[in-house]
């Protein structure tokens, strides 16, 4: 019986923490969404870019749409309606919206993981671009050296 009680306590604690962090996680998504939209706005002004940038643009655009949908869903269903209510009304509303909060919390958790994946992918792409540029520079220097040696002969 004690082990069951311990497991239930741990489960409820995890669920409470998940539901408690929803507003903070929504704030994180809003900040990231602003950055993504700024990046997409910069790309919209560019005329030409490579395939990696096109793929990143498309991926970030899809992610930003999903983030907007999640934030809109949160504001529509949960919003900030508890601010001036009494304790009993606030508690009853939170109990009624618990499943919605749970669904949104899981969605936000998934979106946050995707944002982190995109960030890591971007870092890898930047490293790859630096390596490719260094390779191109070295290759050009080799060609210049060869041409210089041929010109001396």
Secondary structure, 3 states (H helix, E strand, C coil): CHHHHHHHHHHHHHHHHHHHCHHHHHHHHHHHHHHHHHHHHHHHHCCCCCHHHHHHHHHHHHHHHHHHHHHHHHHHHCCCCCCCCCHHHHHHHHHHCHHHHHHHHHHHHHHHHHHHHHHHHHHHHHHHHHHHHHHHHHHHHHHHHHHHHHHHC
